[in-house]
Amino acid sequence: MALRTSGVVGRSAEQKVLHFLIAQGLRPVARNFRCRGGEIDLIMLDGDCLTFIEVRYRASENFVPASQTVDTRKQRKIIHTAAMYIARNRQFAAHTMRFDVVSVQGPQQLSFAWIADAFRPNDASL
């Protein structure tokens, strides 16, 4: 059996979360947006709300829940990256925005924990 790298597992988890969120009515805008200093896994529209989504995967429940691994430092990086996305995609500048975290627990029976509006910018960065 071939080893599964974290990149392969991460992409697979993101794909499953994408399908999960589409089933919840969200519409995809972008995947894996990267800029200097950060990356956003999924960007989707929930109605008119532009939603920046961090996907966290954990194979085991023996460690800290995936949703709790999005610490203040990671939140700042996501917020900065979202600001860069908006700067490059001005058509979304007037949209309401929010930051969600979706944790995926696996590996066999995947379960999703979707935390809508998981954190907010504490300044005028957006």
CORFENGI-V130062 format. One record per pair of residues at least 24 apart in sequence whose ideal C-beta (glycine too) atoms are under 10 Angstrom apart, sorted by sequence separation. I is the first residue (numbers start at 1). GAP is how many residues later the second one is. D is the distance in whole Angstrom. If there is no record, write none. Layout:
I/GAP/D
I/GAP/D
//
This chain:
17/24/8
18/24/6
27/24/10
54/24/6
75/24/7
97/24/9
17/25/7
21/25/8
26/25/7
53/25/9
18/26/8
52/26/6
75/26/9
14/27/5
15/27/10
26/27/9
52/27/8
74/27/10
99/27/10
13/28/9
14/28/7
52/29/8
70/29/9
97/29/6
11/30/10
21/30/8
52/30/5
10/31/8
70/31/5
21/32/7
50/32/8
69/32/9
52/33/8
68/33/9
70/33/9
93/33/9
21/34/10
52/34/10
67/34/5
69/34/8
18/35/9
50/35/9
66/35/8
67/35/8
68/35/8
17/36/7
38/36/9
50/36/8
66/36/9
67/36/4
17/37/10
18/37/9
40/37/9
41/37/9
66/37/3
67/37/10
17/38/5
38/38/9
39/38/8
40/38/6
43/38/10
65/38/6
66/38/7
67/38/10
83/38/9
14/39/9
16/39/9
17/39/10
37/39/10
38/39/4
39/39/9
40/39/10
43/39/8
50/39/9
66/39/7
82/39/8
15/40/10
17/40/9
37/40/6
38/40/6
65/40/8
78/40/10
79/40/8
86/40/7
14/41/5
16/41/9
38/41/9
40/41/5
78/41/8
79/41/9
80/41/10
85/41/10
13/42/6
38/42/6
39/42/6
40/42/6
43/42/7
50/42/5
79/42/5
83/42/5
13/43/8
14/43/8
37/43/6
38/43/3
50/43/9
75/43/8
76/43/10
78/43/10
79/43/9
82/43/8
83/43/5
11/44/10
13/44/4
36/44/9
37/44/7
38/44/9
40/44/9
48/44/10
50/44/10
51/44/9
61/44/6
75/44/5
79/44/9
82/44/6
10/45/8
12/45/8
13/45/9
35/45/8
36/45/9
38/45/10
40/45/7
50/45/4
51/45/9
52/45/7
53/45/9
54/45/7
55/45/10
56/45/6
57/45/10
58/45/7
59/45/9
60/45/8
70/45/9
74/45/9
75/45/9
76/45/9
80/45/7
10/46/9
13/46/10
35/46/6
38/46/8
43/46/9
48/46/9
49/46/7
50/46/7
51/46/7
52/46/7
53/46/8
54/46/7
55/46/8
56/46/7
57/46/8
58/46/7
59/46/8
60/46/9
67/46/6
75/46/9
76/46/9
79/46/6
80/46/10
10/47/6
34/47/8
35/47/10
37/47/8
38/47/10
45/47/9
48/47/6
49/47/5
50/47/5
51/47/5
52/47/5
53/47/5
54/47/5
55/47/5
56/47/5
57/47/5
58/47/6
59/47/5
60/47/9
66/47/8
67/47/9
72/47/9
75/47/9
76/47/10
79/47/7
9/48/6
33/48/7
35/48/9
36/48/8
47/48/10
48/48/7
49/48/7
50/48/8
51/48/8
52/48/7
53/48/7
54/48/7
55/48/8
56/48/7
57/48/8
58/48/7
59/48/5
65/48/8
67/48/6
70/48/7
71/48/10
33/49/9
35/49/4
43/49/9
47/49/9
49/49/6
51/49/6
52/49/10
53/49/6
54/49/9
55/49/7
56/49/10
57/49/7
58/49/9
59/49/9
70/49/7
76/49/9
9/50/8
34/50/9
35/50/7
45/50/8
46/50/9
57/50/9
61/50/10
72/50/10
6/51/9
33/51/8
34/51/10
49/51/10
67/51/7
33/52/5
35/52/9
46/52/8
13/53/9
35/53/8
57/53/9
43/54/10
46/54/9
4/55/10
30/55/7
33/55/9
29/56/9
33/56/9
44/56/9
55/57/10
56/57/9
42/58/9
30/59/8
40/59/9
56/59/10
29/60/8
41/60/10
42/60/8
41/61/9
53/61/9
54/61/9
30/62/10
53/62/10
29/63/8
53/63/10
54/64/8
51/65/8
53/65/9
54/65/9
29/66/10
51/66/9
52/66/10
49/67/9
49/68/9
46/70/8
26/74/9
52/74/10
50/76/10
21/79/9
21/81/7
20/82/7
18/84/10
20/84/9
17/85/5
16/86/10
17/86/9
17/87/6
14/88/9
16/88/7
24/88/10
13/89/9
13/90/9
14/90/9
16/90/9
20/90/9
24/90/8
13/91/5
21/91/9
12/92/9
13/92/10
20/92/5
24/92/10
13/93/7
17/93/9
21/93/8
10/94/10
12/94/9
13/94/10
16/94/6
20/94/8
9/95/10
12/95/10
17/95/7
16/96/8
9/97/8
13/97/8
17/97/8
9/98/8
12/98/10
13/99/10
4/103/9
//
